[in-house]
Amino acid sequence: MPTIGLQRKSRRYRGDNYWDKESPLKVATDKVRICYYPTAGKLQISAGWKDRDTGKVRYGRTVVLDTASLTASPEARALFETVLASVPA
């Protein structure tokens, strides 16, 4: 019996290509890559993993946080600050 799968449409960013217009402040480890674009007000967070074949760190899906939206909500800002404060130094 054939299986019918649900196909999700890929969401694409439809705004200005801010990543082409400015260089980010960047931090990368083998588990995460964080890029901040101050002029655009965007924070990108990507999950990392080691490729089994090459041993190189690769990065997958990226989440983009808009800093204006994040700071406009007191609840979101408080949660973000709580997460950052709870991380051991």
N, C-alpha and C positions, 0 to 999 in steps of 0.2 A: 504494500500500500504506500503510495507516495506521501512524503511528508511536506507539508506546506509551512514554510518558515516566514516569520514576519520580517520584513525588510525595513530597517530604519534609515531614514534619510540622514546623510551626513550634514551636520551643522557647520556652516562656514562663517568665518568672521566677515562681516560686510562693511566694516568701518575702514578708516584710513590705515594703511600699512605702517603702523608706528615702528615696527621692528626694522624696517628699511631706512627709517629717518633718523634713528638715534641708536647709540650703543648702550646696552644695558649694564647695570651693575650686576655682576654675576657671581654666584657661589655654586659649586658643583661638588658632590660627593658620589660615592658609588650607589647611594640610595635615592638621592634627590638632587634636582637642579632648580635653583631659584634665580629668576631674572627680574630685575626691577627697571622699568622704563619711567624715570621721573617726569619727563615732559608730558608723556601720554597718560601718566597716572595708572599704569598697568603693572600688576605683579603676576608673573607666570611661575607656576609650580609644576614640575614634571617628575614622574616616578622613574627611577633608574634601576637597571638590572645588568648582570654580567652575561654577555653572549656566551653560550656553551662552546661554540665552535672557535671563536676568536679570543675570548677572554676579555674583550673590551667592554667598557660600560656603555650601555645604550639607554636612551631615554624614550619613554612611550608617551602616552596621552598627556596632554598639558591642560591644566586648569588655569584660567586667567581671571584674576580678581581686579575689579575696577576700584581704585582707591577712593574715588569720589562717592561711589555707592556704599562702600564699606564704612566710610566715616560719616555718611549721612544718617546712618541708623545707629542710635546709641547702644542698642542691644548687640548688634553685630560688632561694633567697635569694642564693647566690653568683653565679648566672648573672645575676640581675636587677642586682646591684651591679656586675658586670663590664660589662654593657651601659651602665649609667649612667656609669661611670667612663671608658668608651671614647669617649664623646661629647665633641667639642671644645667648650670653653667659649666 
